[in-house]
């Protein structure tokens, strides 16, 4: 019986090697074997769903047509596909070897191992470029997933962002004199970078005080408001701006409400990045609500984008731990009275136990200004 007439399980049908065992002859024999198996119906090009039907039966297969039926979130789908890319990106010449049961099974396995051994050097060269391409593709997918995740975390505010709260809802309140006082803490000849410039209030205060200032803001609507006032502002996310700055390149940085709208990780990253990017003898000024003031807390949480308050002692400790040589906290207030010059917090507090602490909490400054030097 010839090789063409042999049964699929016979050794002669599994692989017939020429006498010289040359590489081209081996490949030609493999291609001929595949062609015979396709004609016999052993090798079939089927979809995964068809293969599952053959294996499990029609009733047990759930027909999910496109992959998009599995996911409603593109980021979730991309993260899922990234795991597959990592799993199958490493291409190698190793593959499991087996044979059908029979008296010649050990001989067949031995022959296959010999073939694999001879084919390994050639296939390694063939797979090298594909492996390099797969590695670059996986790294690109990882970077894309991380970028999408970070951008989603930054943009999500439950439907209320700073522009909505400050402009559309009218909840922005800035006491007179506070920003001017902060601007005067910087030297006139050195530029101040205002991270999260918002509506440009600090930039205007710097202009009035004769300071050079550059705003950094990622909300395009707030950037447009600054530009309408002819203020100098860059449209970029402040954290990306910090990351792109050379080490020890910023002479001065001002931030307002630091750590009040984002999680602790972003606060820690920002403080440590400032320690790297601010030049020697440079200054960072932070104006935050004072958590020890009743009215300071009340005014802070009128803004729905504020999530928490940071204690001045905590802020000072973070800057010192990051590498600033000094950090000084000062309680400040820009309160103004009504038409008759009176203020609600100036009402008389009855004498008694705890009256002093109550008066301090009610009448104390509603903000604190931190100055940190490199």
GUPARO-303022 format. One record per atom (N, C-alpha, C, O, CB): residue in one letter; z, y, x. Coordinates in steps of 0.2 Angstrom, whole numbers, plus 2048, in hexadecimal, padded with zeros to 3 digits. Glycine has a CB too. Layout:
REM residues N
aZYX...
REM end
This chain:
REM residues 374
x8007FA804x800800800x800806804x804807809x8068007FBx7FB80B803x7FB811807x800816805x804815801x7F4814806x80081B80Ax805821809x804824802x8098267FFx80582680Ex7FE825800x7FC8287FAx7FE8247F4x7FF8277EFx7F582A7FAx7FE81E7F5x8008197EFx8078177EFx8098147EAx7FB8137EFx80B8197F4x8128177F4x81681A7EFx8148207ECx8158187FBx81C8177EDx82081A7E8x8248207EBx8258207F2x8258157E5x8278257E7x82A82A7EAx8308287EEx83282C7F3x82C82F7E5x8348237EDx83A8217F1x83881E7F7x83D81D7FBx83E81D7EDx83281C7F9x8318187FFx83081D805x82E822804x82A8147FEx83281A80Bx83381E811x82C821813x82C827815x83581A816x82781E812x820820814x81E827810x81B82B812x81B81B813x821827809x81F82D805x824833807x822838806x82082B7FEx82A83180Ax82E83680Bx82C83B811x82C841811x83583480Dx82A838816x82783C81Cx823837820x826832823x82C83F820x81D839822x819835827x81783982Dx81483E82Cx812832823x81A837832x81983B838x81383983Dx81283383Dx82083B83Dx80F83D83Fx80A83B844x80D83984Ax81383B84Cx805841845x80983684Ex80C833855x80E839859x81383885Dx80682F858x80A83E85Ax80C84485Fx81284885Cx81584C860x806848860x814848856x81984B853x818853854x81D856856x820849855x812855854x81185D856x814861850x81485E84Ax80A85E857x815867851x81886B84Cx81386D846x81586C841x81A87284Fx80D86E848x808870843x80786983Fx80686A839x801872846x807864842x80685E83Ex80C85C839x80B85A834x805858843x81285E83Cx81885D837x817861831x81885F82Cx81E85E83Bx816868832x81586D82Dx81086A828x81086B822x814874830x80A86882Bx805866826x807860822x80586081Cx7FE86482Ax80B85B825x80D856821x81285881Cx812855816x810851826x81685D81Dx81B85F818x817862813x81986180Dx82086481Cx812866814x80E86A80Fx80B86480Bx80A865804x80986E812x80885F80Ex80485A80Ax809856806x808855800x80185580Fx80F855808x814852804x8168567FEx8178537F9x81B850809x81785C7FFx8198617FAx8148617F4x8158607EEx81A8687FCx80D8617F7x8088617F2x80885B7EEx80685B7E8x8018627F6x8098557F1x80984E7EDx80F84E7E8x80E84C7E3x80A8487F2x8158517EAx81A8517E6x8198557E0x81B8547DAx8218537E9x81585B7E1x81485F7DBx80F85C7D6x81085C7D0x8118667DEx80A8587D9x8058557D5x80984F7D1x80784E7CBx8008527D9x80E84C7D4x8128477D1x8178497CCx81A8457C8x8158427D6x8188507CCx81D8537C7x8248527CAx8298547C6x81C84F7C1x8258517D0x82C8507D3x82E8577D4x8348597D3x82C84C7D9x82A85C7D7x82B8637D9x8288677D3x8228677D2x8298657E0x82D86B7D0x82A86F7CBx82D8767CCx8338777CEx82D86C7C4x82987B7CAx82B8827CBx82D8847C4x8298867BFx8258877CDx8348847C3x8378867BCx83C88C7BDx83F88D7C2x83A8807BAx83D88F7B8x8428947B7x8498917B7x84A88B7B6x8418997B1x84E8957B9x8558927B9x8578907B2x85A88A7B2x85A8987BCx8558937ADx8578917A6x85488A7A5x8578867A1x8558967A1x84D8897A7x84A8837A6x84E87D7AAx84F8777A7x8438837A8x85087E7B0x8538797B4x85A8787B1x85C8727B0x85487C7BBx85D87D7AEx86487B7ABx8638777A4x8678737A3x8678827A9x85D8797A1x85C87479Bx85B86D79Dx85D869799x856877797x85786C7A2x8568657A4x85C8627A6x85D85C7A5x8518657AAx8618667A9x8678637ACx86C8627A6x87085D7A6x86A8677B1x86D8677A2x87286779Dx870865796x874863792x87686D79Dx86A866795x86886578Ex86786C78Ax86A87178Cx86C86178Ax86386C785x861872782x86787677Fx86787C77Fx85C87177Dx86B87277Cx871875778x87687877Cx87A87C77Ax87486F774x877876783x87C879787x87A87F78Bx87E88278Ex87E87378Bx87488178Ax87288678Ex87288D78Ax86F88D785x86A885791x87589278Dx87589978Ax86F89D78Dx86F89E793x87C89C78Bx86B89F788x8658A278Bx8668AA78Bx8668AD786x85F8A1786x8688AC791x8698B3792x8628B6796x8618B479Cx86F8B4797x85E8B9792x8588BB795x8588BF79Bx8578BC7A0x8548BE78Fx8598C679Bx8598CA7A1x8618CA7A3x8658C97A0x8578D17A0x8618CC7AAx8688CC7ADx86C8D27A9x8728D27A9x8688CE7B4x8688D77A6x86B8DD7A3x86F8DB79Dx8738DF79Bx8668E27A1x86E8D579Ax8728D3795x8798D1797x87D8D1792x86E8CD791x87A8D079Dx8808CE79Fx8858D47A0x88B8D37A0x8808CA7A6x8828DA7A2x8858DF7A4x8838E67A0x87D8E779Fx8858E17ACx8888E979Ex8878F079Bx8888F67A0x8858FB79Fx88B8F1795x88B8F47A6x88C8F97ABx8888F87B1x8888F37B4x8938FA7ADx8838FD7B3x87F8FC7B9x8838FB7BFx8818F77C3x87A9017B9x8888FE7C0x88C8FD7C6x88F8F67C6x8908F37CBx8929027C6x8918F37C0x8948ED7C0x88E8E87C2x8908E37C5x8978EB7B9x8898E97BFx8838E47C1x8818E47C8x8808DF7CBx87D8E67BDx8818EB7CBx8808EB7D2x8858E87D7x8838E57DCx87F8F37D4x88B8E97D5x8918E57D9x8908DE7D8x8918DA7DDx8978E77D6x88E8DB7D2x88D8D47D2x8878D17D6x8888CC7D9x88C8D27CAx8828D57D6x87C8D37DAx87D8D47E1x87B8D07E5x8768D87D8x8828D87E3x8848D97EAx8878D37EDx8868D17F3x8888DF7EBx88B8CF7E9x88E8C97EBx8898C47ECx88A8C07F1x8938C77E5x8848C37E8x87E8BF7E9x87B8C07F0x8798BC7F3x87A8BE7E3x8798C77F1x8768C97F7x87A8C77FDx8778C4802x8758D07F7x8808C87FDx8848C6803x8848BE804x8848BC809x88C8C8802x8848BA7FEx8848B37FFx87E8B0802x87E8AC806x8868B07F8x8788B3800x8728B0802x86E8B4807x8688B2809x86D8B07FBx8718B980Ax86E8BD80Fx86D8B9816x8698BB81Ax8718C4810x8728B5817x8728B181Dx86E8AB81Dx8708A681Ax8798AF81Fx8688AC820x8638A6820x8648A2826x8638A582Cx85C8A981Fx86489C826x86589882Cx86189182Ax85E890825x86C89682Dx86088E830x85C88782Fx86088182Dx85D87C82Dx859886836x86688282Cx86A87C82Ax86987B823x86988081Fx87187D82Cx868875821x86787381Ax86A86C819x86986881Ex860874817x86C86A814x86F863813x86985E813x86485F810x87386380Dx86B858816x866853817x86984D812x86E84B813x86585181Ex86484A80Fx86684480Bx86084080Ax85A84180Cx869846804x86183A807x85B835805x85D8317FFx8638317FEx85A83180Bx85882E7FCx85A82A7F6x85D8247F9x85C8217FEx8538297F2x8618217F4x86481A7F6x85F8157F8x85A8147F4x8698187F1x8608117FDx85C80C7FFx85D809806x86180C809x85580E7FEx85A804808x85C80180Ex859805814x85C80581Ax8587FA80Fx85580A813x85280E818x855815818x85381981Cx84B80F817x85A816814x85E81C814x86081F81Ax85F82581Cx86381C80Fx86481B81Ex86681E825x860820829x86182582Dx86A819829x85B81C829x85581E82Dx85282482Bx85082882Fx85081882Dx851825824x84E82B822x852831824x84F836826x84D82B81Ax859831823x85D836825x85D83882Cx85C83E82Ex865835823x85C833830x85B834838x855838839x85583C83Dx85C82D83Bx84F836836x849839837x849840835x847845838x843835833x84C84182Fx84D84882Dx85184D831x84F852833x850848826x85684A834x85A84E839x85684F83Fx857855842x86184A83Bx85284A841x84E84C847x849851846x84885684Ax84A845849x846851840x84185683Ex84585D83Ex842862840x83E855837x84B85D83Bx84F86483Bx850866842x85086C843x855863837x852862846x85486484Dx84E867850x84E86C854x85685E851x84886484Fx842867852x83F86D84Fx83C871852x83C861852x84186E849x83E874845x84387A846x84187F845x83E87283Ex849879848x84E87E848x84C88484Dx84C88A84Ax85587B84Bx84A883853x848889857x84288D854x842893854x84588785Ex83D88A851x83888D84Ex83A891847x838897847x83288884Cx83E88E843x84189183Dx84589783Fx84689C83Bx84488C839x849896844x84E89C846x84A8A2847x84C8A8845x85289A84Cx8448A184Bx8408A784Cx83D8AA846x83C8B0845x83A8A5851x83B8A5841x8388A783Bx83D8AB837x83B8B0833x8358A1837x8438A9837x8488AC832x84C8B2835x84F8B6832x84E8A7831x84A8B483Cx84E8B983Fx84D8C083Cx8528C383Ax84C8B9846x8478C183Ax8458C8837x8478C8830x84A8CD82Ex83D8C9838x8478C382Dx8498C3826x8518C4825x8548C7821x8488BC822x8558C182Ax85C8C282Bx85E8C982Cx8628CC829x85F8BD830x85A8CC831x85B8D3832x85A8D882Cx85E8DC82Bx8578D5838x8548D6828x8538DA823x8588D981Dx85A8DE81Ax84C8D8820x85B8D381Cx8608D1817x8668D5819x86A8D8814x8618CA817x8688D581Fx86E8D9821x86E8E0820x8738E381Dx8708D8829x8688E3821x8678EA820x8678EC818x86A8F0816x8618ED823x8648E7814x8648E880Dx86B8E780Ax86D8EB806x8608E280Ax86F8E380Dx8768E280Ax87A8E880Cx87E8EA807x8798DB80Dx8798EB812x87D8F1814x87B8F780Fx87F8FB80Dx87C8F281Bx8758F780Dx8728FC809x8758FC802x8779017FFx86B8FD809x8758F6800x8788F47F9x8808F67F9x8828F97F4x8778ED7F7x8838F47FEx88B8F67FFx88C8FD7FFx8909007FBx88E8F3805x888901803x888908803x88790B7FCx88A9107FAx88490B808x8829097F8x88090B7F2x88690A7EDx88790E7E9x8799087EFx8889047EDx88E9027E8x8949077EAx8979097E5x8908FB7E9x8959087F0x89B90C7F2x89A9147F0x89E9177EDx89C90C7F9x8949167F1x89291D7EFx89391E7E7x8959237E5x88B91F7F1x8909197E3x8909197DCx8989197DAx89991C7D5x88C9147D9x89C9157DDx8A39147DBx8A691B7DCx8AA91D7D8x8A690E7DEx8A591D7E2x8A99247E4x8A79297DFx8AB92D7DDx8A89267EBx8A092A7DEx89E92F7D9x8A092E7D2x8A29337CFx89692F7D9x8A19287D0x8A39277C9x8AB9297C9x8AD92C7C4x8A29207C7x8AF9277CEx8B69297CEx8B79317CEx8BB9347CBx8B99267D4x8B29347D2x8B393B7D2x8B193F7CCx8B49447CAx8AE93E7D8x8AC93C7C9x8A99407C3x8AD93E7BCx8AD9427B8x8A293E7C2x8B19397BCx8B49377B6x8BA93B7B5x8BF93B7B9x8B69307B6x8BA93F7AFx8C09437AEx8C29427A6x8C59467A3x8BF94A7AFx8C093C7A3x8C193B79Cx8BE940798x8C0941792x8C993C79Bx8B894379Ax8B5948796x8B794F797x8B4954794x8B694678Fx8BC95179Ax8BF95779Cx8BF9597A3x8C29557A7x8C6959798x8BB95D7A6x8BB95F7ADx8BD9667ADx8BF9697A9x8B495E7B0x8BD9697B4x8BF96F7B5x8BB9757B1x8BE9797AEx8BF9717BCx8B59747B1x8B19797ADx8B29797A6x8B397E7A3x8A99787AEx8B39737A3x8B597379Cx8BB97679Ax8BC97A796x8B596C79Ax8C097479Fx8C797779Ex8C897E79Fx8CB98279Bx8CC9737A2x8C59817A4x8C59887A6x8C198C7A2x8C39927A0x8C49887AEx8BB98A7A1x8B698F79Ex8B598E797x8B6993793x8AF98E7A2x8B4988795x8B298678Ex8B998778Ax8B9989784x8AF98078Dx8BE98478Cx8C5984789x8C998A78Ax8CE98B787x8C897D78Ax8C798E78Fx8CB994791x8D2993793x8D6997792x8CB99878Bx8D398D797x8DA98C799x8DB98E7A0x8E198C7A3x8DB984798x8D79917A4x8D89937ABx8DC9997ABx8DA99E7A7x8D19947AEx8E19997AEx8E699F7AFx8E89A07B6x8EB99C7B9x8EC99E7AAx8E69A67B9x8E79A77C0x8EB9AE7C0x8E99B37BEx8E19A87C4x8F29AD7C2x8F69B37C3x8F39B87C8x8F19B67CDx8FD9B17C5x8F49BF7C6x8F19C47CAx8F59C47D1x8FB9C47D1x8F19CB7C7x8F29C57D6x8F59C67DDx8F69C07E1x8F79C07E7x8FC9C97DCx8F69BA7DEx8F79B47E1x8F29B27E6x8F39B17ECx8F89AE7DDx8EC9B37E4x8E69B17E8x8E59B67EEx8E39B57F3x8E09B07E4x8E69BD7ECx8E69C27F1x8EB9C17F7x8EA9C27FDx8E79C97EEx8F19BF7F5x8F69BD7F9x8F49B77FEx8F69B7804x8FD9BB7F6x8F19B27FBx8EF9AC7FFx8E99AF804x8E99AC809x8EC9A77FAx8E59B3801x8DF9B5806x8E29B980Cx8DF9B9811x8DA9BA802x8E79BD80Bx8EA9C1810x8ED9BC816x8EE9BF81Bx8EF9C680Ex8EE9B6814x8F19B2819x8EC9B081Fx8EE9AD824x8F49AB816x8E69B181Ex8E19AF822x8DE9B6826x8DF9BB823x8DA9AC81Fx8DC9B582Cx8DA9BA830x8D39BD82Ex8CF9B982Cx8D99B8838x8D29C482Ex8CC9C682Bx8C69C482Fx8C19C482Bx8CD9CE82Bx8C69C3835x8C09C2839x8BE9BA839x8B89B983Bx8C19C4840x8C29B6836x8C09AF836x8BF9AD82Ex8C29AF82Ax8C69AB838x8BA9A882Ex8B79A6827x8BC9A1824x8BF99D828x8B09A3828x8BD9A281Ex8C299D81Ax8BD999816x8B999B812x8C79A1816x8BE992816x8BB98E811x8BF98C80Bx8C598980Cx8B9987815x8BD98D805x8C098C7FFx8BE9867FCx8B89867F9x8C09927FAx8C19807FDx8BF97A7FAx8C197A7F3x8C697C7F1x8C39747FEx8BD9777EFx8BD9777E7x8BE97E7E5x8C39817E2x8C49737E5x8B99827E6x8B99897E5x8B998B7DEx8BB9917DCx8B298C7E8x8B79867D9x8B89887D2x8B398E7D0x8AD98E7D1x8BF9897D0x8B79927CCx8B39987CAx8B399E7CFx8B09A37CDx8B799B7C4x8B599D7D5x8B49A27DAx8BA9A77DBx8B99AC7DEx8AE9A57DAx8C09A67D7x8C59AB7D7x8C79AC7DEx8C89B27E0x8CB9A87D3x8C89A77E2x8CB9A87E9x8C69AC7EDx8C79B07F2x8CD9A27EDx8BF9AA7ECx8BA9AD7F0x8BA9B57EEx8B99B97F3x8B39AA7EFx8BB9B77E8x8BB9BE7E6x8C19C17E9x8C19C77EBx8BB9BE7DFx8C79BE7EAx8CD9C17EDx8CC9C27F4x8CE9C77F7x8D39BC7ECx8C89BD7F7x8C79BE7FFx8C29C4800x8C39C8804x8C39B8801x8BD9C57FBx8B99CB7FCx8BD9D27FBx8BC9D67FEx8B39CB7F6x8C29D27F6x8C69D87F5x8CA9D97FBx8CC9DF7FDx8CA9D77EFx8CC9D47FFx8D19D4804x8CD9D580Bx8D09D5810x8D69CE805x8C79D580Bx8C39D5811x8C29CF815x8C29CF81Bx8C59DB815x8C39C9812x8C29C3815x8BC9C0814x8B99C080Fx8C89BE813x8B99BC819x8B39B8818x8B59B1816x8B99AE818x8AF9B881Fx8B19AF810x8B39A980Dx8AD9A580Bx8A89A8809x8B79AA807x8AD99F80Bx8A899A809x8AB995804x8B0992806x8A499680Fx8A89957FEx8AA9907F9x8A698A7F9x8A098A7FBx8A99937F2x8AA9847F8x8A797E7F8x8A897B7F1x8AE97A7EFx8A99797FDx8A39797EDx8A49777E6x89F9727E4x8999737E6x8A597D7E1x8A196C7E0x89C9677DFx89A9687D7x8959657D6x89F9617E0x89D96C7D3x89B96C7CCx8969727CCx8979787CEx8A196E7C8x8909707CAx88A9757CAx88B97B7C5x8899807C7x8849717C8x88F97A7C0x89097F7BBx8959847BFx89498A7BEx89397D7B5x89A9827C2x89E9877C6x89B98A7CBx89C9907CDx8A59837C8x8969867CFx8929897D4x88E98F7D1x88E9947D5x88E9847D8x88B98E7CCx8879937C8x88B9997C7x88999F7C8x8849917C2x8919987C5x89699E7C3x8979A27C9x8979A87C9x89C99C7C0x89899E7CFx89A9A27D5x8939A67D8x8949AB7DAx89C99D7DBx88E9A37D7x8889A67D9x8869AC7D5x8839B17D8x8829A17D9x8889AC7CFx8879B27CAx88B9B87CDx8899BD7CBx8889B07C3x8919B67D0x8959BB7D3x8939BD7DAx8969C17DDx89C9B97D3x88D9BA7DCx88B9BB7E3x8909B97E8x8919BD7EDx8899C37E4x8939B47E7x8989B17ECx8959AC7F0x8909A87EEx89E9AE7E8x8979AB7F6x8949A67FAx89799F7F9x89D99E7FAx8959A8802x89399A7F7x8969947F5x89098E7F6x88A98F7F6x8989937EDx8939887F8x88F9837FAx89097D7F4x89597C7F2x89097F801x88A97B7F2x88A9767ECx88B96F7F0x88696C7F1x8849767E8x89196C7F1x8929667F4x8999647F2x89D9687F1x8919667FCx89A95D7F2x8A195B7F1x8A595D7F7x8A495C7FCx8A19537EFx8AB9607F5x8B09627FBx8B195D800x8B295E806x8B69657F8x8B29567FDx8B4951802x8AE94F806x8AF94E80Cx8B794B7FEx8A894F804x8A294E808x8A195480Dx89F953812x89C94D803x8A395A80Bx8A295F80Fx8A795F815x8A596081Bx8A496680Bx8AD95D814x8B295B819x8B095681Ex8B1956824x8B995A816x8AE95181Bx8AB94B81Fx8A694D823x8A594A829x8A994581Ax8A1951821x89C953825x89D95882Bx89995982Fx896956821x8A395C82Ax8A596182Fx8A795E836x8AA959836x8AA96582Cx8A596183Bx8A795E842x8AE95F843x8B296383Fx8A3962848x8B195B847x8B895B849x8BA96284Bx8B7965850x8BA95684Dx8C0965849x8C296B84Bx8BD97184Ax8BC97584Fx8C596B852x8BA971845x8B5976844x8B697C83Ex8B398183Ex8AE973842x8BC97B83Ax8BD97F835x8C3984837x8C8982839x8BF97B82Fx8C298B837x8C798F839x8CD990834x8D2991835x8C499683Ax8CB98F82Dx8D0990828x8CD98D822x8C798D820x8D1997827x8D298A81Ex8D0986818x8D5988812x8DB988814x8D097F819x8D398A80Cx8D798B807x8D6986801x8D09857FFx8D7993804x8DB9847FEx8DB97F7F8x8E09817F3x8E59837F5x8DB9787FAx8DE9807EDx8E29817E7x8E397B7E3x8DE9777E2x8E09877E3x8E997A7E1x8EB9747DDx8E996D7E1x8E79697DEx8E79747D6x8EB96D7E7x8E99677EBx8EE9617E9x8F49627E8x8EB9697F3x8EA95C7E7x8EE9567E5x8F09567DEx8F39517DCx8F49557E9x8EE95B7DAx8F095B7D3x8EB9587CEx8ED9577C9x8F19627D1x8E59577D1x8E09547CCx8DD94D7CEx8DA94A7CBx8DA9597CCx8DF94B7D4x8DC9457D7x8E29407D9x8E89427D9x8D89467DDx8E093A7DBx8E69357DCx8E89367E3x8E693B7E7x8E392E7DBx8ED9337E5x8F19337EBx8EC9327F1x8ED9357F6x8F792F7ECx8E892D7F0x8E392B7F6x8DF9317F8x8DE9327FEx8DF9257F4x8DD9357F3x8D893B7F5x8DC9407F8x8DA9447FCx8D593D7EEx8E39417F5x8E79467F9x8E8945800x8E8949804x8EE9477F5x8EA93E801x8EB93C808x8E593D80Dx8E693F812x8EE935808x8DF93B80Ax8D993B80Ex8D894380Fx8D6944815x8D393880Ax8D994780Ax8D794E80Bx8DB951811x8D9955815x8D8952805x8E2950810x8E7953815x8E595081Cx8E5954821x8EE951813x8E494A81Dx8E2947824x8DB94A826x8DA94B82Cx8E2940824x8D694B822x8D094E824x8D1955826x8CD95782Bx8CB94D81Ex8D5959822x8D6960825x8D996082Bx8D896482Fx8DB963820x8DE95B82Dx8E195B834x8DB95A839x8DC95C83Fx8E6956834x8D6956837x8D195583Cx8CC95A83Dx8C995C842x8CD94E83Bx8CA95E837x8C5962837x8C796A838x8C296E83Ax8C1962830x8CD96B837x8CF972839x8D0973840x8D396F843x8D6974835x8CE979843x8CE97A84Ax8D597B84Cx8DA97D848x8C997F84Cx8D697B853x8DD97C856x8DF983854x8DB988854x8DD97B85Dx8E5984852x8E898B84Fx8E598D849x8E6993846x8E7990855x8E1989846x8DE98A83Fx8E398983Ax8E998783Bx8D898683Dx8E298C834x8E798C82Ex8E4989828x8DE98A826x8E999382Dx8E8986824x8E798381Ex8EC986819x8F298681Ax8E797B81Ex8EA989814x8EE98C80Ex8ED988808x8E7987806x8ED99380Ex8F3986805x8F29827FEx8F79867F9x8FD9877FAx8F597B7FFx8F49877F4x8F798B7EEx8F89867E8x8F39847E5x8F49917ECx8FE9837E7x8FF97E7E1x9049817DDx9089857DEx9019787E5x90597E7D7x90A97F7D2x91197C7D5x9119777D8x90897C7CBx9169807D4x91D97E7D6x9209797D1x92197B7CBx9219847D8x9219737D2x92496E7CDx92B9707CCx92E96D7C7x9239677D0x92F9747CFx9369767CEx93697B7C9x93C97D7C7x9399777D4x93097E7C7x9309847C2x92E9817BBx92997E7BAx92C9897C4x9329837B6x9309817AFx92A9847ADx9259807ABx9369837AAx92998A7AEx92398D7ACx91D98B7B1x91798B7AEx9249957ACx91E98A7B7x9199877BBx9169817B9x9109807B9x91C9877C2x91B97C7B7x9199767B4x9159777AEx9109747ACx91F9717B3x91797B7A9x91497C7A3x90D97F7A4x90997D7A0x91898179Fx90C9847A8x9069877AAx9019827ADx8FB9827ABx90698D7AEx90497D7B1x8FF9787B4x8FC9747AFx8F69727AFx9039747BAx9019717AAx8FE96C7A6x8FB96F7A0x8F996B79Bx9049687A4x8FA97679Fx8F597879Bx8EE97679Cx8EA976798x8F698079Ax8ED9757A3x8E69737A5x8E696B7A4x8EA9687A8x8E59757ACx8E29697A0x8E196179Fx8DF95D7A5x8DF9577A5x8DD960799x8DC9617AAx8D995D7B0x8DF95C7B5x8DE9587B9x8D49617B3x8E595F7B4x8EA95E7B9x8EE9587B7x8F09567B1x8EF9647B8x8EF9537BCx8F294D7BBx8F994C7BDx8FD9497BAx8EE9477BEx8FB9507C2x9019507C5x9039567C9x8FE95A7CBx9029497CAx9099577CBx90B95C7D0x90D9597D6x9109547D6x9109617CCx90D95D7DCx90F95A7E2x91595F7E4x9149657E4x90995A7E7x91A95C7E6x9209607E8x91E9637EFx91B9607F3x92695B7E9x92196A7F0x91F96D7F6x9229697FCx91F96A802x9229747F6x9289667FCx92A962802x92695C803x92595B809x931960800x9239597FEx91E9547FFx918956802x915953807x91C9507F8x91595C800x90F95F803x91096180Ax90C95F80Fx90D9657FFx91696480Cx917966813x91895F817x91595F81Dx91E96A813x91B95A815x91C954819x91595181Ax91494E81Fx92094F815x911951815x90A94E816x90695281Bx90394E820x90694E80Fx90695881Cx90395C821x90695B828x90295A82Dx90396481Fx90C95B828x90F95982Fx90E952831x90C951837x91795A82Ex90E94D82Dx90C94782Ex905946831x903942835x90D942829x90094A82Ex8F994A82Fx8F894D836x8F294B839x8F594D82Ax8FC951839x8FB953840x8FB95B840x8FA95D846x8F5951842x8FD95E83Bx8FE96683Bx90496783Fx90996483Ex8FE969834x90496C844x90A96D848x90F971844x915971845x90897184Ex90D97583Ex91297883Ax910978833x90A979832x91497F83Dx91497882Ex912979827x91897D824x91E97A824x911972824x917982821x91C98781Ex91A987817x915989815x91C98E822x91F987812x91F98780Bx92298D809x92898F80Bx921981808x91F991805x922997802x9219977FAx91B9977F8x91F99E805x9269997F7x9259997EFx9239A07EEx9259A57F0x92C9987ECx91D9A07EAx91A9A77E8x9199A77E1x9199A27DDx9139A77ECx9189AD7DEx9179AE7D7x9139B57D6x9149BA7DAx91E9AF7D3x90F9B47D1x90B9BA7CFx90C9BD7C8x9089BF7C5x9049B97D0x9129BC7C6x9149BD7BFx9139C57BDx9149C97C2x91B9BB7BDx9119C67B8x9109CD7B5x9139CD7AEx9139C87AAx9089CF7B5x9169D37ADx91A9D47A6x9159D67A1x90F9D77A2x91F9D97A7x9189D679Bx9149D8795x9139E0795x9149E379Ax9179D678Fx9119E278Fx9109E978Fx9169ED790x9169F3793x90D9EB788x91C9EA78Ex9229EE78Fx9269EC796x92B9EE797x9279EC789x9229E879Ax9259E77A0x92A9E17A0x92C9DF7A6x9289EC7A3x92B9DE79Bx92F9D879Ax92B9D179Bx9259D179Ax9339D8794x92F9CC79Dx92C9C679Ex9319C079Ax9379C179Ax92B9C47A5x92E9BB797x9329B7794x9379B3798x93D9B2796x92E9B1791x9369B279Ex93A9AF7A3x9409B37A5x9459B17A8x9379AC7A9x9409BA7A3x9459BE7A5x94A9BF7A0x94F9C37A1x9429C57A7x94A9BB79Bx94F9BB796x9569B9799x9569B579Dx94D9B6790x95B9BC796x9629BA799x9649B3797x9639B1792x9679BF795x9669B079Cx9699A979Cx9709A979Bx9749AC79Fx9669A47A2x9739A6795x97A9A6795x97E9A379Ax97B99E79Dx97C9A278Ex9849A579Cx9889A27A2x98A99C7A0x98C99A79Ax98D9A77A4x98B9977A5x98E9917A3x98C98C7A9x98898E7AEx98C98E79Dx98E9867A8x98C9817ADx9859807ADx98297E7A8x99097A7ACx9829807B3x97B97F7B4x9779857B3x9709847B3x9799797AFx97A98B7B1x9769917B0x9729937B6x96C9957B5x97B9967AEx9759927BCx9719947C2x96B9907C3x9659927C5x9769947C8x96B9897C2x9669857C3x9609867BEx95A9867BFx96897D7C3x9639877B8x95E9897B2x95A98F7B4x9549907B2x9629897ABx95E9947B6x95B99B7B8x95699A7BDx95099D7BDx9609A07BAx9579967C2x9529957C8x94C9917C5x9479937C7x9569917CDx94D98C7C1x9479897BEx94398D7BAx93D98C7BAx94A9827BBx9469917B6x9439957B1x93F99B7B4x93A99D7B3x9479977ABx94399F7B9x9419A57BCx93E9A47C3x93B9A97C5x9479AA7BCx93E99E7C5x93C99D7CCx93499D7CDx93199D7C7x93E9967CFx93199E7D3x92A99F7D3x9269997D1x9299937D2x9289A07DBx92199A7CEx91D9957CBx9189917CFx91598D7CEx9199977C5x9179947D5x9129917DAx9169917E1x91B9947E2x90C9967DBx91398D7E5x91598D7ECx90E98D7F1x90998A7EFx9199867EEx90F9917F6x90A9917FBx90B98E801x910990805x9089997FCx908989803x90998680Ax90498880Fx8FE98980Ex90897E809x90698A815x90298C81Ax903987820x909985822x90499381Dx8FE983822x8FE97E827x8FA98082Dx8F498382Cx8FD977825x8FC980833x8F8981839x8F897B83Dx8FC97783Ex8FC98783Dx8F297B840x8F0975845x8F397784Cx8F2973850x8E8974846
REM end
